[in-house]
Amino acid sequence: MSATEALATTGFPAPAGSSCDLLVVAGEHSGDQHAATAVRDLLASRPDLRVCALGGPALGEAGAQVLFDLPSLSVVGLVEVLRHYGRFRRLFAETLRWIETYRPRVICLVDYPGFNLRLARALRERGLSRRGGGDIRVLGYISPQIWAWKRQRRFRMQEWLDEIGTIFPFEVECYKDTHLPAFFLGHPFTDPRFRLQVHFDPDGPLLLLPGSRRAAVRRIFPALLGAVRRARGFLGDRPVRVLYPDRPIREILEAALARMPRDTRPELVPVGEGSPAAAALTSSGTMSLQCALAGIPGAIVYRAHPLTFAVGRRLVKIPYLGIANLLLDRPAYPEYLQGAAGAAELADEVARLLTPEAGREAESDAAALRRILSTNRYLDPGGWLLSHLDPPAAGSPVTELGPRPHS
């Protein structure tokens, strides 16, 4: 039985022990992984706490009781969201029912603003959250990209959330004109325990990273394959490898590869196994930042439903899609969007990425990114959660649970 079928028939299970201290809601693979680090540190310090989650396998491995595999429903774009609207309505109603029944002391909403901000608003309207006169403290971890679009959301968020923890230092400034406390908690990729899932090797494969959202993968992966076919002449014996996050994405990839001769198909590798890479063609998601931090020369490829892209161009007010480009304020990873992501253009870019000059530039960019993401942290995410579950006495310092980040 799929997660969606289980939701329709039985709903979420009761929390173990019939009570819950912390509910984590993480609707994407990256959010599942980032929240898992915080939960693991929290439970290492306070194993008596009971943590439940709408999340994925990483949160389960960290010690949370996973009520529903929310990342399995991850979609992107206006058209895709509308297509799955009924499914999300059922999920939303069951989430509210569970919260109202079991009353977790703290709820941590991880990224995923389309779902999570609606949930924060509903908790206030129902009088469940502290903002609505109730007892539940509601936190946001990983800020919505208000610096990119829907900037006015910050004024509504201040009415729904008690506090927000950010993973980019510049995001704190975005909330200065609100009464919502915002703190930079460091970026998960600079945690010394975090192992980047990719590393640079000038003799390594060309890496293809089409993303973790099904609709986006279906549009981006064919463009990447077109570039590989066009580049075969100069790639020679260099292998081509595709990293994927889960079985549903692998099935999409296999369906696309079935049209290719077996001896020309790229190798499919679970992202958890990691990979070396001489260069990367990547979607604009989390893995693009991992590649940039690893010093891998790369480019961003993005294709969306035409309606989604047209609406996005009117609403999004930033010069780049890639976060590394935004942090560095220049196109360190050139961006090929929609029709510009043609086979010939991408093949030419691959040829450039495989040069020694591109490798040296990527190494310098990686050092600059690490400096930006590892300075002026307020507190680690696990310690931040603990400060809300077990607030220190007035005048007492908050407790660090995780190690200091790499710079």
Helices and strands as residue ranges (DSSP letters): H 3-9, G 16-18, E 22-26, H 29-45, E 51-55, H 57-62, E 65-69, G 70-73, H 78-83, H 85-102, E 106-110, H 113-125, G 130-132, E 137-141, H 153-160, E 163-166, G 169-175, E 182-184, G 188-190, E 198-200, E 206-209, H 214-235, E 240-244, H 247-257, G 262-264, E 267-270, G 271-273, E 275-277, E 279-282, H 286-293, E 298-302, H 306-315, H 323-328, E 335-337, G 338-340, H 343-353, H 356-373, H 381-389
